[in-house]
């Protein structure tokens, strides 16, 4: 499935033809450089590797410098493989023009990190109820997590406190409201995963 790499700029809203105010997300999409064309003969599968967002050469590992030099490209921060591209070669530019207005796309990103959270925020627990009978510090506690003598252990997967967020999330069928090709911007309907400045993968 062909696509492009982007970066979340932020949210705004636009008015539709019938006067409705539509919440939208602005994405800086491309331009991306083709840094590797994988083939069945050489790699065992067909794919096109795209690179996005310049990085400083002094902060780039030496092997990656050589990788980008083959494509006559500056070092980049984000590398993603796509399939479905045709007639592309090393060093080509993929721009936001491949996305069409009023079409639907899928967007992949990483959700916002929430840090270490308890069971009420992480799993929606409701606590143990009122403060009667001396329960002065149990309002946000998880309660029992297992039996005693049997099975004498806690089952894997038990919902407990822990790190929340920073998960790969794919949102399907997001409508493209507008493509601003001269500024490499994509305006899509609704929200997309991740904070401002995070990388996104837009799939056609």
Secondary structure, 3 states (H helix, E strand, C coil): CCEEEEEEEEEEEEECCCCCEEEEEEEEECCEEEEEEECHHHHCCCEEEEEEEECCHHHCCHHHHHHHHHCCCCCEEEEEEECCCCCCCCCCEECHHHCCCCCEEEEEEECCCCEEECHHHHHCCCCCCCCCCCCCCCCCCCCCCCCCCCCCCCCCCCCCCEEECCCEEEEEEEEEEEEEHHHCEEEEECCCCCCCCCEEEEEC
